[in-house]
Amino acid sequence: MSETAAGSKPLIDVRTIPPHQRHPMIFGMIDDLPAGESFLIVSDHPPRPLHYQLETRYPGLFSWDYLEEGPDVWRVEIGRLAPGRAGDADEHVCTCGGH
């Protein structure tokens, strides 16, 4: 992991990480991310499987913003939403079907 050029957000460039270590490293960062903070990932392919895993594990708790979408490089900013931004307390945010 390194810092961005501005030094403000952590950056994981998955192009430099062996494939079997990528998602565990990213989810380690996600698990430790404080509310209201974000980090960047850089990939050489669309990170859709990671996005699906994030939404499945933590529905409504993280933002996912494409900063660059190919064709050679994908850059995504992943952020943990601040309390109150993931939905109101009365809003049902899991994927169980809305019971």
N, C-alpha and C positions, 0 to 999 in steps of 0.2 A: 504494500500500500504506500502511496505517496500523497503529497499535498498538491492541490491545483496550483497553477501559475500564480494566482493571487494569494495562495496560502490560506484561504478561508475555509475550504471544504475538503474533507478527506476524499481521496480518489482511489478506486480500485480499477486498474487496467487489467482486465481478464486475459488479454492477449499474451501477457507475460506469465500467466499462472497455468500449471498443468490442469487439463479439463476436470479431472476427478476432485480437484481442490477448490474449484471456482465457487460453486454454490455454497459449500460449507463456510468458506471465507466470507462470502457476501452475507449469509444469514447470521454469522457471528457478529458482523458489523451492525446488521439490522437489530439484532437482539440487544445490543449495547447502546443503540442510538437514543439519546434523550429526546423527549417530546419537543417539537418545534425545530429540531435540527435535521440536517440532510447530508447526504454524501453523493458522490458521482461514481458511476461505473462507465467504463469504455470497453466496447466489444467489437469484434470483427464480423459479427453476425447479429441478426435481430434477437433480442433477449426475451422473446415471448414466453418460453417455458418458465423463466425466472419470474416474470410478471404473474403468470398463472399461479405459480407456487406461492408467491407473496400474497395474492388475493385469497387463496385458499387457507393459508395459515393465519392471516391477520386481516380478515375482511373489514374494509373501511377504516383501517388504522394508519395507512401509509399513503402518501402521494407518489405518483409515478409520472414524471414529465420527460418526454423526449426532447433533448436539446439538439440532437443531430440524428438523422435516420438514413444512414447508408448513402451510397451503396457499399462503401468500403469500411466506414466507421459508424458505430451507433454510440451515442452518449446519452445517458439517462441520469436524471437526478431523482433519488429516492429519499423521501422525507417522512419522519414520524410526525403525524398530525398532533398539534397541541390539544390538550384536553378541551372538549367542547366542539372541536372541529370535525370529529369523526361522526357526528350526529348528536342530536339531543338525547337526553337520558331516556325519553319515551320512545325514541326511534329504534326499531329492531334492525340490527346491522349484521346479524349472522346470515349464513346461506342455507338455513334449514327449511326455508319455505314460508317463513313468516308466521310461525305459530304464536 
